[in-house]
Amino acid sequence: MPFKGSYEEKELLSRLAAGDKSAFDAFYHYYEPRLRLFLTPFTRPDGHMLNMILQDIFVKCWIKRADLAAIEHLEHYLQRMAKNRLLDLLKLQKIQLGHIGNFARSQEQSLELTRDQLQLKEYMTIARQGIDALPERRRQILTLSVFEGLSIDEIASRMDLSRDVVKKQLQKARAFLKTWISQKGDLPAIVGGLIIGSLQN
């Protein structure tokens, strides 16, 4: 849904604030490629970091959807969110690479469990409940993919299954989990998909 002017954008954000899931779909499809383009020069060649930032931004946008309509220059605001998240991740990498022993303690002291973090924690809990509801083999395949980062070929080798079986089971697991998160958390399907991606972070 292309935006043709501020009036249309404000109307969409008003619908989004009211919890309209189709409005979030339009919001996501409009801004995701723009933010991806904005971030790519700073994250190349780390595609994982780029996707992690985008996941975080849009999940937070859904959580804070009621606040978006009051923002004057929304794209600049989203770019600032992206830049701040990028800097946070780069600082985190630097600390981890520097082997600073008190990292965990300093993080615990500096981070507050805000309303947004509590909401995200709730979504993650719903996602893990969905994983537990999967058939055993499908759950094992998804776990190896999401939490251990194994490729389809590696999973097939470990579980003595064909590549096609692993691929189909993984597709079914992700589709089920996306629907589960969306329904149990009353979320747009896109946010459900983003939360699946966030599980491995």
Secondary structure, 3 states (H helix, E strand, C coil): CCCCCHHHHHHHHHHHHCCCHHHHHHHHHHHHHHHHHHHHHHHCCCHHHHHHHHHHHHHHHHHCHHHHCCCCCHHHHHHHHHHHHHHHHHHHHHHHHCCCCCHHHHHHHHCCCCHHHHHHHHHHHHHHHHHHCCCHHHHHHHHHHHCCCCCHHHHHHHHCCCHHHHHHHHHHHHHHHHHHHHHHCCCCHHHHHHHHHHCCC
